[in-house]
Amino acid sequence: MNEELDRNLLNPTSTDFSMLDYSCAYLPDHMVRMNYKHVNHASKTFTTAAVKRGWRRFGKYFFYPVCHGCNGCKSLRIEVSDFHPSKSQRRVIKKNNKTKILIQSASLSQNHIQLYNRYHVWKSIKDAWRHREISQKEYYENFVDGAHDFGREVLYYRDSKLVGVDLIDIIDDGISAIYFYHDPDYANLSLGTYSLLYQIELAKQMNLEYIYLGYWVEGCQAFAYKKNFKPLELLDGFPDFKNNPDWVSIQS
């Protein structure tokens, strides 16, 4: 383990804690408990080490599940060099030939807030997501604060209108997909799929090996799209920083 990573782990401004159990959004009749690490000044090296071990980042908070009696959440990543788009994915690329893309540091505007809230109202109707309006303060804490020099947002435009926002971390060996939301009026463009295809293309341009997709839960429809991107590797469990993570290729 290198010296920079040691300093981050021992940073006195870092705080570890767990939340109280709450209802799982992915498995009926299950409860979730998350373990958190609050890191004021996370480096790219620390973020890479955490993501490789199955941690996720929102703002200055790194987290992973520690649910009692359940280990349903597995981490997934795409092997970029061997990825080839399917026929349906090539159609998505073609549909977006007029979509404009801008990459910049994570930011906050009224357009971001309005688009985020519109998307979640739509998902609450379409897929019964729990929803409440997000405030500017909450958005900043979740998606802008803590991005430092490795966090980016990929903005998608049609007809000069912001229609999609993809929050990502560009880490040492890949891209960590944090969160994506889009304009429901442009659902026909399959912007969620297109955003991942663009991440893969960006990773290839930057000679990065992986796209870290977050968690996979067997049987959960919300994650079904992730297995459309192959080849994939899976991490079972959340090893500590003293041990190397054991990612395994999966076929299905």
N, C-alpha and C positions, 0 to 999 in steps of 0.2 A: 504494500500500500504506500503511495507516495506521500511526501511531506505536506503538500497542499491539501490533500484529502484528510490527513490527520488533523490539520488546523481547523478545517470546516467541521469535522465531527466533534471537536473539543471546544468549539466556539462558545464562549459563555453566554452569548445572546441566543443560543439554540435552546429550545424547550421541548421536551417530549411529554405527551399526554394522550389519553384515550377519551373519546366521547361516550356518553351513555348509549345503550342499545336503542335502535329504532327500527321500524319495519323495513324489510328489504324490498326494493323496487323490482328485483329480478326474480326472486324465488318466493312464491306464496307461502305464508305461514313461517317465514324465517325472519330472524332479527339480525341486524348489522351492528358491528362495533368497529370503528376505525381508529387506528393508531396514528398519531400525528407527530411530526417534527416541525417546529416553527424555526426557520432559519432566516435571519435578517439579511445576510449577505452571502447567499449561496453562490459558489463558483460554478463554472461550466464543468469542471472536473468532478465536483461533488454531485451535481445534477446528473451527469452521465452515470456515475456509480450507483446512484439511487434508482434511476430509471431501469438500468440493467438488472436490478434486483426486484423489479416489480412495483416500485413506488410510483405514485402519480404526483403531479404538482399542480396546485391551484394557488396563485399568488405566492406568498412566502411560506405556504404550508405544503409539506410533503406528507403523503399518507399511504396506507395500505390496510386491507381488512384483517381483523383479528377476531373473527366471528366464532362464538362458542359452538362447537359441534358441527361446523360446516367449513369446508375448504373448496367451495364451488368456484371461486374466482381464480382463474388461471390467466397469466399474462401471455399476450401474443405479439409477435413481430413478423414483418414481411422481410424476406431475403431479397433485397433490391436487385442484385446483379442477375438473378435467374427469373425475375418476373417478366411475364409476357401477357399483355392484355387479352382478355377473351373477346369473342365476337361482340357480345353485348356491351362490354367496356369500350370497345372501339367505336360503337355507335354513340356512346355518351360523349366521347371526345369529339366526334363529328358534330353532335348537337351543339357543342359549346365553341364552335369555331369563331363565333362573334363575341364570346365572353372575354372581357379584358381583365388582366390580373395585375395587382400591385402588391409588392412585398415591402413591409416597413416594420419599424418597432411597434410594439403593442401600444394602442392609443385608446382614447375615450372621446366620443362625441355624442350628440343627441341622436344622430343617425344610428349609432351602435345600439343605444338603449332602446330606441323604437323598434329596430329590426329584431333585436333579441326578444323583446316582449311579444311582438307579433308572432314570431316563430313558436314561442312556448304556449301562447293561447291556441294556436293551430294544433300543436301536438297534444294539448290537453283535450281537445275535441276529437282529434283523429285517433290517438293512442292512449287516452285516459291518463296522460301524465299529470302529476301533481304540479300546480302552477300558482305562483304569485308574482306580481310585478317586481322586477329588480330595480334597485335604486342606483344612481350614479356611484355612490360610495361603495355599494356591494360589488358592482361591476369592476370598479377600479381595483378593489382588494382581491378579486378572483382572477382577473385577466390581464391587468396592467402592472400592478405592484409585484415585485419579485421577478420580473422578466429579465432584468439586468441586461447583459450584452448578448444573451443567447436566445431570448424569447422574441418571437416575431408574430405578426398577423399577416395573413394572405387575404387580400380584399378582392372580391369578384364583382365586376360591374357589367351590366347590360343596359344599353341605351343611356349611358352616363349615370345610371342609378346603381347604388350599392345594393347588391342582392345576396351576398354571402360573405361571412367572416370566418376564417379558419385560424385558430390560435395554435401555434406550434412552438416547440423548443428545438433549436438546432444544436445538438450535442456532439460529442467527440466522434461517435461511431454511427450516428443516424439522426433521424427526426422523430421526436416524440409528439404524437397527435394529442393535443390537450382538449380542444372543444371546437365544434363547428355548428353554425346556425345559418339559416338562409331565409329568404323571402318566400312565404308560401305561394305567392302568385307565380313563382318561377319553379314550382315543384317539377314541372315536366322536363326540366333540364338535368335532373338527377345530380344536383350540385354536390351532394354528399359524396357520391361515387367519384365525381369529377375532381373534388378536392383531394381525395386520396391518390388518384392517378397523377395529379400534379405534384403531390408530395414525392411520389416515387420518381418522377422525372427530375425534380429538383435535387433529390438525393443522388441520382446518377450523375448529374452535372457537377455535384460537389464531392464526388467519390466517397459517398457515405454508404455504409453497408445495410442499414436496417431502417424500417419504419416501425416504431413502437406504437401498437394499436390500443394499449390499455388492456382491459380485462375481457375474458371470454367466460361465459357461464353456459354450460351445456343445457340445451333446451330453451334458452331464453331468446325469444324472437327479436328483441331489441339489438342483439349482437350478431344475428344471423348473417348480415352483410359482410362481416369480417372474413368469413371463410371463402368469400369469392375472390380473395386476393392471395394467390399462391406463387411460390412456396412459402410456407409458414413455419415458424418455430414457436414452441410452447415452453413456458417456465412454470413448473409446479412448485408453489410455495414462495416464500419471501426470505431468501438467505440474508444473513447479516453481512456487514461490510468487511468482516474478516475472512469470509468465504467467497469463492468464485461462484457465480450463478451457473446452473447447468441447463442450458437451453437445448431442447430436443426437437428435431425436425418431425413434423406430422404430415401425414399423407391426405387425410380427409378434409 
